[in-house]
Structure formats: structure tokens, C-alpha cells
Amino acid sequence: MNIKKLTTLALIAASMGVASEASAHRAWMLPSATVLSGDTAWVTMDGAISNSLFYFEHHPLGLEHLEILDPQGEPLEAQNKASGKYRSVFDAQLTRDGTYTFEIRTNGLFGAYKHKGKNVRWRGGVDEMGEIPAEAEDLRLFEIDRLMQVFVTKGAPTTRTFEAEGVGLEMVPVTHPNDLFVGEVSEFRFLVDGDPAANLNVVVIRGGIRYRDQVDEIQLQTDAQGRIFVEWEEPGMYWLEAELEQSGKLLDNAKRRMSYNATLEVLPL
């Protein structure tokens, strides 16, 4: 097995387990508010994996990889973190004016194979691949990189935390994500490892699908610069997602699966 030299990827088994189970489900975070004011403000965030967006009925979202960046790009500690049967929750106190980025990124390796007649799932890092038996049959390996984000602004909006890291599938807002209104067109740009993600399929779904007959998803595709343009017809909370599969970056015999999603609030004019 030809393994390319690179830094070992950390992997939280629980998070990866949820991701593999959730191929028919949607993972999301939902803020109590996206625009706040005052000297001190608080936001409460729910997180879950479910069939119906923003409705708790399947699995709580793992918070092991949660990061919060304040408007200056400095880390902010989440408070009162807890996970129940169907959802996770935490609070954040916003003291500085500007836009905060809440994100969860999970990455690592996932494998599936047969051994002695049994189906086996494996999760680990590059340096742990020796755990896979040499006699494993039908071995399939996947490099996983998932990024989930929510943006919350206190006072005047800022953009410092929008800078891309140049790793995996990322979204760089052109229109500020806390400045979305019905009847207006918003622009977002997608990157893969820092380069424009051209011809990327993006899905946008308004919350409340539990209470309507159709999902009514908006299907878009990025242009050569990795851009999409969304015209908002109704107010509400929206879930945006993009997925991409490529040949392995770390392993020659693996597939690389990347995903990005964000929760956005669209307000009436």
C-alpha cells in the first residue's frame, strides 16, 4: 500500500461514526439568533443530525471539534456544553462587536472491508493503518474532511474570520452571511484546498420541511470562479450544503470525500 508522506490526521471515532451513519441524514447547528446588539450578548446553539432540518429526532451532534472565533480571530470558549439523546447544546457570551464564526471540522480516514466473512468498519489515522489485516478483502478507504459553520454578529458586522485555511472544501462569503434579506441576491464563493471549486453542486434548503409536502431544495452549481448566487424568496433559517468526491490526497488507493454546510438566516425586508 503506497502511503504518501504527510502529517497524521487526528480522528475522533464518535464523530466519524455519526458521519458514516448519517448518509441519509443532515448534520446542522442552529443558533438562537444570528444578529444581536447590546454591551453583552449571549447565543445558544443547538446541534443535531436529523432527517428534518432543525428538528431533533435522530442523534446529537458531536462537539469534540467545536471551535469559536471572535471578531478578532481569537478563540472563544463555549459554555454549558451538554449532549442529550437527540441534540447537543452550548452557550457563548459575545462581548466584542463584530462577527463570530462557530465551526466544527472533522477529518481522518475511514475504511470498510471484509475479514473472515464479516463486514468490518475501520477508523483511524495514517499511522494506524497497520490495524487493517493483510488478508482483508474488498478494502475501500476514504479520506474524510467535513466542515460545518454558523456566523453570528453582535453590533456591526466584520469579515476577519472569513479567511480560508486552504484545506478541504471551504466557503468564503462575498455577501455577509448575517446580511441576507428576502428579494435580494447573495453571493458565496467555494474553494477546494484554496483554489476555486468550479462546477460544484450546492443545495440550499429552508427549514420546516417537516411541515410541508416537498423539500423544495434550491439546486445550484458554482461557476469557474467557484461562485454561486442565491435569490432569497422567503424568510427563515436555511441549510446550505456542498459535497465533493475526488481521488485520494493522502493515499493512492483511497477516495477523498469533502463536505461543507452552514446554517444561514434570511430576514424579511
TIKOL-305303 format. One record per residue: residue number from 0; residue in one letter; x, y, z of N, C-alpha, C in turn. Coordinates in steps of 0.02 Angstrom, whole numbers, plus 50000, padded with zeros to 5 digits. Example, Ala and Ser with C-alpha at 12.3 -4.5 7.8 and 13.67 -1.06 7.14 Angstrom:
<sevos>
> pos code n.px n.py n.pz ca.px ca.py ca.pz c.px c.py c.pz
> 0 A 50660 49716 50390 50615 49775 50390 50660 49835 50390
> 1 S 50642 49888 50354 50684 49947 50357 50645 50002 50394
</sevos>
This chain:
<sevos>
> pos code n.px n.py n.pz ca.px ca.py ca.pz c.px c.py c.pz
> 0 M 50042 49941 50000 50000 50000 50000 50044 50062 50000
> 1 N 50040 50104 49948 50083 50161 49941 50054 50220 49979
> 2 I 50083 50237 50036 50058 50292 50079 50102 50353 50068
> 3 K 50070 50407 50050 50106 50470 50041 50126 50498 50109
> 4 K 50183 50528 50111 50208 50556 50173 50170 50620 50190
> 5 L 50143 50623 50251 50109 50684 50274 50097 50679 50348
> 6 T 50074 50734 50376 50058 50736 50447 49998 50691 50462
> 7 T 50002 50654 50516 49947 50609 50534 49885 50648 50550
> 8 L 49830 50625 50522 49765 50657 50536 49736 50631 50601
> 9 A 49714 50675 50643 49679 50654 50704 49607 50635 50686
> 10 L 49580 50587 50723 49511 50565 50709 49477 50549 50774
> 11 I 49418 50576 50784 49376 50559 50841 49327 50507 50818
> 12 A 49330 50447 50845 49289 50391 50821 49215 50406 50825
> 13 A 49194 50439 50878 49123 50452 50884 49098 50497 50828
> 14 S 49136 50549 50813 49115 50594 50761 49112 50560 50694
> 15 M 49162 50519 50679 49163 50484 50616 49107 50432 50613
> 16 G 49092 50402 50670 49038 50353 50671 48972 50386 50654
> 17 V 48960 50443 50682 48899 50479 50667 48897 50498 50593
> 18 A 48954 50521 50567 48954 50542 50497 48938 50484 50450
> 19 S 48966 50425 50465 48953 50368 50421 48882 50345 50425
> 20 E 48851 50352 50483 48781 50332 50492 48734 50382 50459
> 21 A 48759 50442 50449 48713 50496 50432 48709 50510 50357
> 22 S 48726 50460 50316 48725 50472 50244 48655 50492 50221
> 23 A 48602 50470 50256 48533 50489 50238 48507 50544 50284
> 24 H 48551 50574 50324 48530 50625 50371 48570 50689 50359
> 25 R 48550 50742 50393 48583 50806 50387 48609 50828 50455
> 26 A 48672 50849 50456 48702 50874 50517 48698 50951 50516
> 27 W 48683 50980 50574 48674 51052 50575 48683 51082 50645
> 28 M 48697 51147 50646 48694 51188 50707 48642 51241 50696
> 29 L 48606 51258 50749 48553 51308 50745 48561 51359 50801
> 30 P 48576 51423 50784 48585 51474 50836 48518 51503 50859
> 31 S 48516 51526 50921 48456 51559 50947 48445 51626 50913
> 32 A 48498 51655 50887 48494 51718 50850 48558 51724 50809
> 33 T 48555 51760 50752 48615 51772 50712 48636 51845 50714
> 34 V 48592 51889 50736 48608 51960 50741 48588 51984 50810
> 35 L 48635 52014 50847 48624 52034 50916 48652 52104 50927
> 36 S 48632 52135 50981 48657 52201 50998 48663 52206 51074
> 37 G 48691 52262 51097 48698 52271 51169 48771 52263 51190
> 38 D 48786 52285 51251 48855 52281 51276 48878 52208 51282
> 39 T 48834 52166 51307 48849 52095 51314 48790 52056 51287
> 40 A 48804 52005 51248 48750 51965 51218 48769 51891 51224
> 41 W 48718 51850 51225 48727 51778 51229 48692 51745 51169
> 42 V 48721 51691 51145 48688 51650 51096 48690 51578 51120
> 43 T 48635 51543 51110 48631 51471 51125 48629 51433 51058
> 44 M 48668 51380 51054 48672 51342 50992 48649 51271 51004
> 45 D 48602 51248 50962 48583 51177 50961 48621 51143 50905
> 46 G 48633 51078 50914 48665 51040 50861 48638 50970 50859
> 47 A 48623 50945 50798 48594 50879 50792 48606 50851 50722
> 48 I 48590 50788 50714 48589 50753 50650 48519 50725 50643
> 49 S 48484 50744 50589 48414 50727 50585 48392 50721 50512
> 50 N 48333 50693 50502 48302 50691 50436 48271 50759 50420
> 51 S 48232 50786 50467 48200 50851 50458 48246 50905 50486
> 52 L 48260 50954 50445 48305 51007 50467 48280 51043 50529
> 53 F 48325 51053 50577 48312 51091 50637 48257 51059 50680
> 54 Y 48252 50993 50675 48205 50955 50716 48244 50896 50745
> 55 F 48236 50884 50810 48277 50834 50844 48243 50766 50844
> 56 E 48272 50717 50806 48240 50652 50805 48287 50595 50788
> 57 H 48353 50608 50786 48398 50553 50768 48458 50548 50813
> 58 H 48502 50599 50815 48565 50591 50850 48592 50660 50869
> 59 P 48623 50668 50928 48653 50732 50945 48717 50744 50904
> 60 L 48733 50805 50893 48794 50823 50857 48853 50820 50905
> 61 G 48907 50788 50883 48968 50787 50925 49000 50856 50927
> 62 L 49021 50877 50987 49051 50943 50997 49126 50939 51010
> 63 E 49156 50881 51000 49227 50872 51015 49272 50920 50976
> 64 H 49252 50937 50915 49294 50979 50873 49267 51050 50867
> 65 L 49221 51070 50910 49193 51137 50907 49247 51190 50919
> 66 E 49247 51241 50876 49290 51299 50884 49248 51362 50874
> 67 I 49261 51412 50914 49227 51477 50907 49281 51530 50900
> 68 L 49276 51570 50848 49322 51625 50838 49285 51691 50846
> 69 D 49313 51736 50887 49281 51801 50897 49299 51847 50839
> 70 P 49273 51908 50837 49284 51952 50780 49358 51968 50766
> 71 Q 49401 51959 50815 49473 51970 50806 49510 51906 50787
> 72 G 49473 51852 50778 49504 51788 50761 49532 51751 50820
> 73 E 49515 51773 50881 49539 51740 50941 49489 51688 50965
> 74 P 49512 51633 50994 49466 51580 51015 49422 51602 51073
> 75 L 49360 51579 51071 49312 51593 51124 49288 51526 51151
> 76 E 49285 51520 51216 49265 51457 51247 49189 51450 51250
> 77 A 49165 51393 51229 49093 51378 51235 49077 51363 51308
> 78 Q 49018 51382 51329 48997 51370 51398 48935 51324 51399
> 79 N 48929 51289 51455 48870 51247 51467 48858 51194 51413
> 80 K 48912 51164 51389 48905 51112 51338 48872 51050 51368
> 81 A 48825 51022 51330 48791 50961 51352 48763 50925 51292
> 82 S 48757 50859 51298 48727 50818 51245 48675 50772 51275
> 83 G 48617 50771 51244 48563 50727 51265 48553 50671 51215
> 84 K 48494 50643 51216 48479 50587 51171 48476 50609 51098
> 85 Y 48448 50668 51085 48437 50689 51016 48472 50753 50996
> 86 R 48500 50790 51043 48533 50853 51024 48588 50871 51073
> 87 S 48634 50913 51049 48685 50943 51091 48670 51017 51096
> 88 V 48698 51049 51147 48684 51120 51158 48744 51153 51192
> 89 F 48755 51217 51178 48805 51255 51214 48788 51329 51209
> 90 D 48818 51368 51252 48808 51441 51253 48874 51475 51237
> 91 A 48869 51537 51213 48929 51578 51202 48912 51650 51220
> 92 Q 48956 51681 51259 48947 51751 51278 48986 51794 51229
> 93 L 48952 51841 51197 48982 51883 51146 48994 51952 51176
> 94 T 49056 51968 51187 49073 52032 51219 49099 52083 51169
> 95 R 49135 52061 51118 49160 52107 51067 49109 52116 51012
> 96 D 49108 52176 50983 49066 52188 50925 49098 52156 50863
> 97 G 49056 52130 50820 49081 52101 50758 49052 52031 50746
> 98 T 49080 51996 50698 49053 51931 50677 49094 51874 50706
> 99 Y 49059 51827 50736 49089 51767 50766 49077 51708 50719
> 100 T 49126 51664 50713 49119 51604 50673 49121 51543 50719
> 101 F 49068 51504 50715 49062 51441 50752 49074 51385 50701
> 102 E 49120 51339 50715 49133 51287 50666 49153 51221 50697
> 103 I 49136 51168 50661 49156 51101 50680 49188 51069 50619
> 104 R 49250 51048 50625 49284 51014 50570 49306 50945 50594
> 105 T 49289 50894 50556 49311 50826 50571 49346 50799 50509
> 106 N 49402 50766 50520 49438 50736 50464 49474 50673 50486
> 107 G 49492 50632 50440 49526 50571 50455 49515 50518 50402
> 108 L 49529 50457 50418 49521 50402 50371 49466 50354 50394
> 109 F 49428 50330 50346 49376 50281 50359 49385 50224 50310
> 110 G 49379 50162 50335 49387 50104 50292 49331 50054 50301
> 111 A 49318 50016 50250 49269 49961 50253 49298 49902 50215
> 112 Y 49291 49842 50245 49318 49783 50213 49285 49720 50242
> 113 K 49300 49664 50212 49276 49600 50237 49335 49561 50266
> 114 H 49323 49529 50323 49376 49489 50354 49344 49427 50386
> 115 K 49365 49369 50361 49339 49305 50385 49262 49303 50379
> 116 G 49237 49330 50324 49165 49327 50311 49124 49381 50344
> 117 K 49156 49426 50381 49119 49478 50416 49135 49546 50386
> 118 N 49085 49590 50385 49095 49659 50363 49124 49699 50421
> 119 V 49177 49735 50407 49212 49773 50459 49219 49846 50438
> 120 R 49208 49890 50486 49220 49962 50475 49279 49983 50518
> 121 W 49323 50022 50489 49384 50043 50524 49390 50119 50521
> 122 R 49414 50148 50576 49426 50220 50579 49493 50231 50612
> 123 G 49532 50278 50585 49597 50290 50615 49637 50341 50576
> 124 G 49701 50346 50592 49746 50390 50558 49792 50351 50512
> 125 V 49832 50387 50473 49877 50355 50426 49924 50307 50462
> 126 D 49949 50326 50521 49997 50283 50557 49963 50224 50591
> 127 E 49897 50218 50585 49861 50162 50616 49837 50111 50565
> 128 M 49857 50119 50503 49831 50075 50450 49856 50004 50456
> 129 G 49908 49993 50497 49931 49925 50510 49879 49883 50546
> 130 E 49827 49916 50574 49774 49879 50607 49730 49841 50556
> 131 I 49733 49861 50493 49693 49826 50442 49729 49762 50423
> 132 P 49696 49704 50430 49728 49640 50415 49753 49636 50343
> 133 A 49809 49605 50333 49837 49597 50266 49791 49558 50221
> 134 E 49751 49512 50251 49706 49470 50211 49637 49501 50203
> 135 A 49629 49566 50220 49564 49599 50212 49542 49598 50139
> 136 E 49479 49585 50128 49451 49582 50061 49406 49642 50048
> 137 D 49400 49661 49984 49357 49716 49963 49370 49780 50004
> 138 L 49433 49795 50015 49451 49854 50054 49435 49918 50017
> 139 R 49399 49962 50050 49384 50029 50025 49405 50080 50077
> 140 L 49444 50129 50055 49469 50180 50101 49445 50249 50079
> 141 F 49427 50290 50128 49401 50357 50115 49437 50407 50160
> 142 E 49459 50460 50129 49485 50518 50167 49427 50566 50177
> 143 I 49411 50581 50240 49352 50620 50256 49373 50689 50281
> 144 D 49342 50741 50255 49351 50809 50280 49284 50844 50278
> 145 R 49256 50859 50337 49191 50891 50343 49197 50956 50382
> 146 L 49166 51008 50356 49168 51073 50390 49096 51100 50395
> 147 M 49078 51121 50455 49012 51149 50469 49022 51217 50502
> 148 Q 48984 51268 50480 48993 51335 50507 48926 51370 50519
> 149 V 48928 51415 50568 48873 51462 50582 48905 51529 50597
> 150 F 48875 51583 50574 48901 51650 50585 48851 51691 50626
> 151 V 48876 51724 50677 48833 51765 50721 48867 51833 50730
> 152 T 48828 51886 50723 48856 51954 50728 48825 51992 50785
> 153 K 48868 52024 50825 48846 52072 50876 48868 52141 50855
> 154 G 48820 52186 50849 48837 52253 50826 48852 52254 50751
> 155 A 48902 52293 50732 48920 52299 50661 48955 52236 50636
> 156 P 48938 52212 50576 48969 52151 50550 49042 52161 50531
> 157 T 49082 52108 50537 49152 52108 50517 49166 52046 50475
> 158 T 49225 52043 50446 49241 51987 50399 49307 51953 50414
> 159 R 49339 51970 50469 49407 51944 50481 49409 51868 50483
> 160 T 49358 51836 50510 49359 51763 50518 49337 51726 50455
> 161 F 49327 51762 50399 49306 51730 50337 49365 51703 50296
> 162 E 49426 51715 50318 49484 51694 50279 49487 51618 50275
> 163 A 49498 51593 50215 49502 51520 50205 49570 51494 50229
> 164 E 49569 51432 50253 49630 51400 50276 49667 51365 50218
> 165 G 49632 51356 50162 49664 51323 50105 49666 51248 50111
> 166 V 49622 51220 50153 49620 51147 50164 49548 51123 50155
> 167 G 49538 51073 50112 49472 51044 50104 49425 51091 50068
> 168 L 49360 51078 50077 49307 51117 50045 49285 51172 50093
> 169 E 49291 51235 50071 49275 51292 50113 49230 51341 50075
> 170 M 49193 51381 50113 49151 51432 50084 49175 51500 50109
> 171 V 49186 51546 50064 49206 51614 50081 49148 51660 50064
> 172 P 49114 51689 50113 49058 51733 50098 49081 51795 50060
> 173 V 49046 51813 50007 49055 51877 49974 49003 51925 50001
> 174 T 48940 51904 50000 48887 51938 50038 48894 51916 50110
> 175 H 48891 51963 50156 48898 51945 50227 48841 51897 50247
> 176 P 48856 51841 50279 48804 51792 50295 48753 51815 50347
> 177 N 48766 51871 50381 48716 51899 50426 48684 51961 50397
> 178 D 48684 51964 50331 48653 52020 50295 48614 51993 50235
> 179 L 48571 51943 50249 48533 51911 50197 48460 51930 50204
> 180 F 48429 51953 50149 48361 51977 50151 48320 51951 50092
> 181 V 48256 51941 50104 48210 51919 50052 48211 51969 49994
> 182 G 48211 51943 49933 48210 51985 49874 48278 52007 49850
> 183 E 48331 51991 49889 48398 52009 49869 48437 51947 49847
> 184 V 48492 51959 49811 48534 51905 49787 48600 51905 49826
> 185 S 48619 51847 49852 48680 51841 49891 48731 51800 49853
> 186 E 48795 51816 49863 48850 51782 49829 48895 51747 49879
> 187 F 48911 51684 49864 48957 51645 49905 49008 51612 49859
> 188 R 49069 51604 49884 49123 51575 49843 49150 51513 49878
> 189 F 49159 51460 49839 49184 51397 49866 49254 51382 49841
> 190 L 49295 51354 49886 49364 51337 49870 49378 51265 49888
> 191 V 49422 51233 49850 49448 51167 49867 49524 51174 49875
> 192 D 49548 51163 49935 49619 51171 49951 49645 51239 49927
> 193 G 49602 51290 49934 49622 51358 49919 49609 51380 49848
> 194 D 49590 51334 49803 49577 51351 49733 49501 51353 49721
> 195 P 49479 51392 49671 49407 51395 49656 49378 51326 49642
> 196 A 49320 51311 49673 49286 51247 49663 49235 51256 49608
> 197 A 49256 51247 49546 49212 51256 49488 49166 51196 49479
> 198 N 49106 51209 49454 49057 51157 49439 49039 51115 49501
> 199 L 49039 51146 49558 49021 51112 49621 48946 51118 49631
> 200 N 48913 51063 49646 48841 51064 49660 48829 51086 49731
> 201 V 48785 51134 49739 48768 51162 49805 48692 51158 49814
> 202 V 48671 51137 49873 48600 51131 49889 48583 51180 49946
> 203 V 48528 51216 49939 48504 51261 49990 48432 51241 50008
> 204 I 48419 51230 50072 48353 51206 50094 48329 51249 50151
> 205 R 48267 51273 50145 48237 51311 50200 48212 51264 50254
> 206 G 48219 51283 50316 48195 51243 50372 48120 51234 50369
> 207 G 48096 51186 50409 48024 51174 50412 47999 51121 50363
> 208 I 48046 51080 50335 48024 51030 50287 47979 50978 50319
> 209 R 47981 50973 50385 47936 50926 50420 47863 50945 50408
> 210 Y 47850 51009 50395 47782 51034 50391 47760 51051 50320
> 211 R 47795 51025 50270 47774 51036 50201 47784 50972 50161
> 212 D 47749 50967 50107 47749 50905 50067 47814 50894 50029
> 213 Q 47846 50948 50009 47907 50944 49969 47966 50976 50006
> 214 V 48025 50949 49992 48086 50979 50022 48097 51049 49994
> 215 D 48081 51059 49930 48088 51124 49897 48161 51149 49900
> 216 E 48207 51105 49886 48277 51125 49887 48295 51167 49826
> 217 I 48341 51212 49837 48369 51253 49783 48434 51221 49762
> 218 Q 48439 51201 49699 48499 51168 49673 48538 51218 49630
> 219 L 48601 51227 49647 48643 51275 49614 48710 51242 49594
> 220 Q 48745 51273 49549 48812 51249 49530 48859 51309 49525
> 221 T 48919 51301 49552 48967 51356 49551 48993 51369 49481
> 222 D 49013 51431 49469 49043 51450 49405 49118 51437 49407
> 223 A 49154 51460 49357 49226 51447 49352 49265 51477 49410
> 224 Q 49237 51529 49442 49270 51560 49500 49247 51530 49566
> 225 G 49206 51477 49562 49181 51445 49623 49124 51482 49655
> 226 R 49089 51525 49618 49036 51566 49648 48967 51539 49634
> 227 I 48923 51549 49683 48851 51540 49673 48816 51604 49692
> 228 F 48755 51613 49663 48714 51671 49677 48645 51646 49697
> 229 V 48623 51664 49757 48560 51639 49784 48510 51697 49790
> 230 E 48452 51689 49760 48399 51738 49768 48350 51712 49820
> 231 W 48341 51749 49874 48300 51726 49930 48227 51747 49918
> 232 E 48182 51698 49917 48112 51713 49905 48070 51713 49969
> 233 E 48095 51680 50022 48058 51677 50085 48105 51685 50144
> 234 P 48082 51716 50198 48124 51722 50257 48127 51656 50294
> 235 G 48177 51649 50338 48182 51589 50379 48254 51567 50387
> 236 M 48262 51510 50421 48328 51479 50429 48339 51431 50371
> 237 Y 48398 51435 50342 48416 51394 50284 48478 51352 50300
> 238 W 48481 51294 50268 48539 51249 50273 48570 51244 50204
> 239 L 48634 51260 50199 48670 51258 50136 48721 51202 50140
> 240 E 48726 51161 50087 48774 51106 50088 48805 51095 50019
> 241 A 48869 51077 50019 48904 51056 49959 48946 50995 49975
> 242 E 48949 50948 49929 48989 50887 49937 49032 50877 49876
> 243 L 49090 50847 49886 49136 50836 49831 49176 50772 49844
> 244 E 49184 50731 49792 49225 50671 49797 49280 50674 49745
> 245 Q 49341 50659 49765 49399 50659 49722 49442 50597 49736
> 246 S 49493 50589 49696 49543 50538 49711 49579 50557 49775
> 247 G 49605 50508 49810 49637 50520 49874 49696 50569 49870
> 248 K 49701 50611 49920 49758 50657 49925 49814 50625 49967
> 249 L 49794 50585 50016 49842 50554 50061 49862 50485 50039
> 250 L 49816 50448 50011 49827 50379 49991 49809 50370 49918
> 251 D 49852 50334 49882 49840 50323 49811 49778 50280 49798
> 252 N 49761 50237 49845 49705 50190 49834 49643 50209 49873
> 253 A 49635 50274 49888 49577 50297 49926 49538 50349 49886
> 254 K 49477 50360 49907 49437 50415 49882 49433 50469 49936
> 255 R 49432 50530 49914 49429 50587 49960 49359 50616 49958
> 256 R 49325 50617 50015 49258 50645 50019 49259 50706 50064
> 257 M 49237 50762 50035 49236 50826 50071 49164 50852 50072
> 258 S 49147 50886 50126 49081 50917 50129 49086 50982 50168
> 259 Y 49040 51027 50152 49034 51091 50188 48961 51105 50198
> 260 N 48942 51129 50258 48874 51153 50267 48873 51212 50316
> 261 A 48822 51252 50307 48813 51311 50351 48739 51323 50361
> 262 T 48724 51351 50419 48655 51374 50433 48653 51449 50425
> 263 L 48606 51473 50386 48600 51544 50371 48529 51569 50387
> 264 E 48525 51630 50409 48459 51660 50422 48445 51714 50371
> 265 V 48385 51709 50340 48363 51759 50291 48306 51798 50324
> 266 L 48312 51864 50324 48263 51906 50358 48218 51941 50307
> 267 P 48157 51958 50328 48113 51998 50284 48139 52069 50279
> 268 L 48124 52101 50224 48144 52172 50216 48103 52216 50261
</sevos>
